[in-house]
Amino acid sequence: MNTKIKLLSAVTLILMGSSVFANNEGEWSASNLKNYDGGDIVTVGNKKYQCTTDIHASKWCQLAAYKPNGIYGDDAWNEISNSDPDPDPQPNPDPTPTPDPQPNPDPSSCDTPPEDVAEFIPQGPKNWSGYAKDAFIKFEGAIYQLTDWWTASSPKQDSDWKLCSADVNNEVAFLSIKIPERPNYISEDEKPDIVIFKHDGNNRVEVAEKTDANWGETLSLQVVPGELEVYIPNIDGNIGSANPANISIEKDQTKDVKISFQAAAPAEEGSLTIKFNSSTSPNSLVRFTVFDEDNNIVKSDFTDFSSPIIFDDLPAQENGTKYKVVVDSYTQGNFKYSAEAQETTVYRHNNSNVEFNFESTPLETNSVKFNTSGLPEGKKLILNISSSDGDSQEFIIDANGENNFEVPQNGKTYTITATHLSGLLVKISDTTFTADGSDKVINVNIQESGPASDTIAATYFSLWGGNTSYSVDGKQIVTKPVSIDLQKYPDYCQNTSNPDRGLCDYNVLIMAFIITGDDGKMKLALANPGPGGSSDTYNDANIKAFISYMKNQGKHVLVSIGGQYFHMNWDTFNSSGKKEIMDIIDKYGFDGLDIDLEGHAIPNNTADLQSAIAGFKDIVNHYRNEGIDFWLTAAPEWPYIIPYTYGTGQYASHSYANGGYIELMNGIGMDKFNYVWPQMYNQGPANGITGYEKDANGYYKKVVPSDGMAKFLASMAWQATDEGFAANAGDLDRQVRIPLNKFVLGIPATGGAAGGNDIYVATPSDIAKAWDLMQQQNSVAAGFMDWSADFDAMTINDGDLKAGYSHTPWSTVKAIISK
């Protein structure tokens, strides 16, 4: 979350007393952006668009982000005609196009480039961070330098690349690409995309693309000579391909390519019903696990035997797929109950059954008596009791008084973790015990939480340890991992010799991150997923113990999915993905999930959104249906859900940076979210919103961080009010409304903790002033979130980062809770 600088271009609007609008016509081209003005007509495919004549919005036509058929195109361009070709006759191939005119290179306006300028690489595994201001690239033989703060787009897509030296050879070639008629298994609103890559050594560089191509046309696409790959993205699971897919092409050559689609194969799935037959039902939940033929875990969950377990989505072939089901043994009274593993074969579109019959064996047990007090009527408390070697059981307490639990007398050490109860504080007298033959008595006292919990003080905790800061005036700092050593500090939050007990001033800890491993499965990032910082600082045992301790101190401990380096196959999220996340939640005892999606990880198409929405809702419902106070939160970069403002006063207009987050949050439902803490950082210095102050003409004024971080934060809180929301998003078709009591301000914990040219820094005095301004505007946010705990723990002396800036350990959280 802290390691991504995503800076969005700000628009400077030139307002003139009078204007004459042009009426030029031609094919839209990114190289001609500066020439577009109000009234101009351009062609994209078979559609014509006219640049709006609105005196300030017409300037957006000069931005690549407002390509006429792009996601924001209708804010600047109006579609005026659509002449789709008659599909019956075969269209003639397009004539070889005339290359777009290239801007004249101006070497004197560029810095001196390095001797070996690297080829442009799109954002992805080999270039997650994109390009920062003043970066040089080589693109289609020419040298460019970036003039804006950040981009991940090529010079064809982003006009902020300045041409420094042209390709003297001007070598081009052409692909004549035949697109089939739309197959009936692809919906009418879908169109194919075509991406051309060039293989340059070990790099795979995008050199051309065509989005939303027309079905049935033959497209002529200008490319660079060399070894090329034609990539056709799948459409809703229907497989796209090109023939040939790999092409060797020379200068001035034209080669034919034919693309096709293959219908998605029908789901090959079967169902499995698991039944349990025992003379004594367990008083604690028992884990069962389904393994495939290669002994991989396919399904795993807990059951109380009250009803059969049915899985209707197991992969299954027509001739059968083998599975093995294992149910853990459990103790009840002085007996151990166990059942043999069951093997079965699941057939496609058919149901298979397994039934477990348990045998009892007398054994010596340890009795654990939980004396419970303060549990409100109708509430239930779930205790997770896990042994030192990973075995775990859940014990449900639904009434005050004595509640007895038994474990085998095996000498193992057990850890007790309690689920969080909303508004209540659970205190356990002993959170560990050893099954050594002596009976245990443990007091569980449940109290109302104090009023301090009303203000959210949340921080992200890097599970890999420390981080390296962003460069500030050419300087960087490296943070130290925050200690979670309960052996050294068993009374962690009360021990005055513990240098990190300031962490206990936070009431929400967000453990970062769940990421996608190399095998495609979800895992907890115990090693830094990005460059810098530390790795393998903590292990499973001390993380689980620390989570248990903090929950017993009344903290909410969430796990966050995402971050800069996260990628997701949304096709499998609503099946295997969500299950892997729940396995992690169960293993460590988290009582909430935080969604921190960025860039390409955000689901945008219909199928991905449906999978993401269903998966996240299932996760939340799974735990809340068990009576657990399970939180769902989100940490989008603020322009994803709060529109940034172009212009100011009467000329202000608004636009979101990405529509996927809005669709995702609305689809899940705001009622499902406990809090949303947008990241108020990692943006360009000119990016701002419409604030609460008005100009001389009575129009609301734009606010940016350089107007004062306190005013910027207070304006962010004000936009969550009725008046502020109407001023910022009232004229937009797509909206997401975050109630003020769920709106938390996300800030960097210190200077250097996040990107944004060191403008997005909220010092303790900024935080205090922001609280005052929010009170004055009657728009007080629910609290603050910061990235991250290891930065707030730092001592930063004047000059370590820049002159005039210093930080005292834990001063950020102290300012937050001083409201």
C-alpha positions, 0 to 999 in steps of 0.5 A, a space after each residue: 500500500 505504501 509502495 505505490 506512487 500513483 500520480 494522476 495528471 492535473 488539468 490546467 484550464 485556460 479560460 478565454 473571454 471569447 473563443 472560436 471553435 474549430 471544426 477539423 476532421 480526421 482519425 483521432 491520434 494521440 500524437 495530435 492531441 495538442 491540436 484538438 479543440 471545441 467542435 473538432 470531429 474525429 473518427 475512431 473505428 466506425 464512429 465519429 465524435 465531436 469535441 464538446 464546445 464547453 469552454 473548459 471541458 473542451 481542453 480535455 480533448 487534448 488529454 490521452 486519458 479522454 480518448 473518445 471511445 475510452 472510459 472517460 471519453 464521454 466527458 470530453 467527446 460526443 458521439 455523433 454517428 455510428 456507421 457499423 459495416 454491413 456484415 454480409 459482404 466481406 469487407 475489403 482490407 483497410 488500405 495501409 494507413 499513413 503513419 500519424 504525424 510525429 511531433 518534432 523532436 526538441 533535444 534542447 528541452 530534454 535532459 541529457 539521456 543516458 547512453 543506454 536508454 531502456 525500451 518502454 515496459 508496460 506496468 506488470 511483473 517487470 515494471 510494477 512501479 511505472 515511470 516517474 518524472 524525468 524518466 527516459 524510455 525508448 519507444 518505437 526507436 525514438 527517445 522520450 522523457 516524462 514531463 508529468 509526475 507518473 505514468 504507466 502508459 506508453 507515448 501512444 497513450 500518454 501525451 506527457 512523454 516529450 519526444 527528445 530524438 526521433 527514430 531516424 530509420 522510421 522503420 514500420 511494418 503492417 499487420 492485416 488482421 482479419 476479425 471474424 463475425 461475432 460468435 453467438 456465444 459472445 454477447 453483443 456488447 463485447 468487442 475484441 481487443 488486439 495487443 502486439 508485443 515485440 520480443 527484445 531479448 528477455 523483454 516482452 514489450 507492447 508496441 501496438 494495440 487496438 481496443 474494441 475492434 469491430 467484428 467482421 472487419 479487416 484491420 490494418 495495424 502499424 507495427 515495428 519490424 522484428 519478432 512480434 507476438 499477437 495476443 488476443 485477450 479472452 472474452 468472458 472465458 471464451 478463448 481468443 487466439 491468433 494465427 499465426 501468433 508469432 511473426 517475424 516481419 521486416 521493414 515495409 512488409 505486410 503480413 496477414 493474421 487471422 484471429 478466432 475465438 473458441 467457446 468456453 468449455 462447460 464447467 466440469 463440476 460435480 457435487 459431494 455430500 458429507 454426512 456425520 454419524 456420531 452417538 455424541 455430537 461435539 461441543 466444539 467445532 471439528 475440522 474436516 478437509 477434502 484432498 484431491 488425488 495429489 493430496 492438495 487441500 481442495 476444501 476445509 472448514 469446521 462443522 458441528 455435525 448438525 447437518 450434512 456438508 454439500 459442495 457442488 463445485 468440485 472439479 470433476 471429469 466425466 470418467 470421475 475424479 478421486 477425492 479423500 475426505 478427512 475429519 479430525 478426531 475430537 474429545 468429549 468427556 473422557 473419550 476420543 472420537 475418530 473416524 477413518 478417512 473416506 475416499 470417493 469418486 466425484 463424477 461430472 454433473 453427479 452427486 457423490 456421498 460419504 458418511 463418517 461413523 465415529 468410534 470412541 476410545 477411552 482416554 485421559 483428558 485435561 479438563 479446562 473450565 471457563 468461568 464466564 461472566 458479562 456475556 450479554 444475552 443472545 450473544 455467543 463467544 467463540 474461542 479458538 484453542 490451538 496447540 503448538 503444533 497447529 491443531 485447532 478447535 473452536 469452543 462456543 460459549 453462549 451463556 455465563 457460568 461454567 463452560 467445560 472443555 476437554 483436551 487430550 492429556 498430551 503435554 502440548 501447549 495450547 493458545 486461546 484466541 477470542 473472537 471480537 464482540 462489537 462494543 465489548 472487551 473480552 479479558 481472558 485470565 490465561 491465554 495459554 495452558 499446558 495439557 499436563 494432567 492438571 485441571 485448568 480454571 480460566 476466567 473469561 470476563 466480558 465488559 463494555 468497551 470504553 469511549 476511546 473506541 469511538 474514534 478509529 485509530 488504525 494502522 497497517 502493520 508490515 508482516 515482513 518487518 521494516 520498510 525503506 522510505 521514499 526519497 525526500 530531498 535525495 534522502 531515505 530512511 529504513 524503518 526497524 520492525 516493530 517488536 511483537 515479542 510476547 516472551 520478552 514483554 508478556 505484558 506488552 501493552 503495560 510494560 513501560 520498558 517496551 519501546 513499542 508499546 505505543 502500538 497499543 494506542 491504536 485500536 485497529 491493526 491491519 496486517 499487510 498483506 494477503 498476496 498471490 504466491 508464485 503458485 497462484 494461491 493466496 498467502 500471507 506476505 511474511 517476506 517483503 513483496 517489493 524492493 527494500 525493507 526486511 523479510 522473514 522477521 516474524 513467524 506463524 507462532 509469534 504472529 498468532 500469539 500477538 494477534 490473540 494478545 491484541 484481540 484480548 486487549 480489545 483491538 480489532 486485528 484485520 488482514 488486508 488483501 492487496 497492496 501494490 504488488 498484488 494481482 488476482 485471477 478473478 475467474 477463480 476468486 469466488 471459488 478457490 480464492 475466497 476459500 484460501 482467504 478464509 483459511 488464512 483468516 482461520 489459521 491466524 485468528 483475524 476478525 476482519 478483512 481489508 480490501 486494498 486493491 490498486 491498479 490492474 488488480 481492480 476488477 473492471 469487467 462484468 465477469 470479474 466484478 460479479 466474481 469479486 462481489 460474490 466472493 467478498 460477500 460470502 466471506 463476510 456472511 460466513 463469519 457474521 452468520 456464526 455470530 462473529 463481529 467480523 469487519 469489512 473495510 476498504 482502502 482505495 486510493 481516494 480518486 477511485 471513490 472521491 472524484 478529483 476536481 478540474 478547475 475551480 469555482 463555477 468552472 469546476 468539474 469532476 471525474 473518478 480515476 477508476 470506475 471498478 472500485 465504485 461498482 465493487 463497493 456498491 455491489 458488496 453494499 455499503 451496509 456490509 462495510 464497517 469503515 472505508 479509509 481512502 488513501 489521502 496520499 500517493 497523488 500529484 500535488 495539483 490533485 484536489 477536491 471541491 472544498 467547503 470554502 466559497 469564492 467571491 461569487 459563491 462557488 465552492 473552491 478547489 482544495 489541494 494539499 498545498 493549501 494546507 494538509 489540515 484543510 485538505 483532510 477537513 475538506 475530504 471529511 466535508 465531502 462525505 456530508 450531504 452538502 459536500 457530496 452534492 458539490 463533488 459527485 452530485 453531477 456524476 452518473 456513477 457514485 458511491 456514498 460513504 456515510 461520515 460515520 464510516 469515513 476514516 482519513 488515510 494518511 502517511 504515518 511520517 514523511 517519506 512513508 508514502 509518495 506524492 512529492 512529500 506534500 501529503 504529510 500530516 504532522 501531529 499539528 496538522 492532525 490536531 488542526 484537522 480535528 478542529 476544522 472538522 468540528 467547525 464544519 460539523 463534519 467529523 470523520 470517524 478517525 484516521 488510518 495511517 501507513 504504517 506502524 513501523 514508520 510511526 515507531 521511528 525517531 526521525 531527527 531534523 535533517 534525516 529526511 529534510 531540514 525542518 522535519 522531525 518525528 517522535 515515536 508514536 506521535 502520529 497515533 497520539 495526535 489521532 486519539 487526542 481528539 
